[in-house]
């Protein structure tokens, strides 16, 4: 695994693996990303890219948003015994 490989995400003070992050986003009626549907035919990163674009979030500039607003990447180099909040997987 390379140092820059994505192993998870931090969102709203919690940590998620790539398989769980999409399900953790508030997409229900009246919630932050209301009406957004995810595509199972594209990757987690692809879904996050489309969601960010739709809501005007610049994922390439993580300093421009807070992890409470949108998930930030945790790469292999910066993981520190992190565990997914949803499934318990160690990143």
Secondary structure, 3 states (H helix, E strand, C coil): CCCCCEEEEEECCEEECCCCHHHHCCCCCCCCCCCCCCCCCCCHHHHHHHHHHHCCCCCCCHHHCCCCCCCEEEEHHHCCCCECCCCCCEC
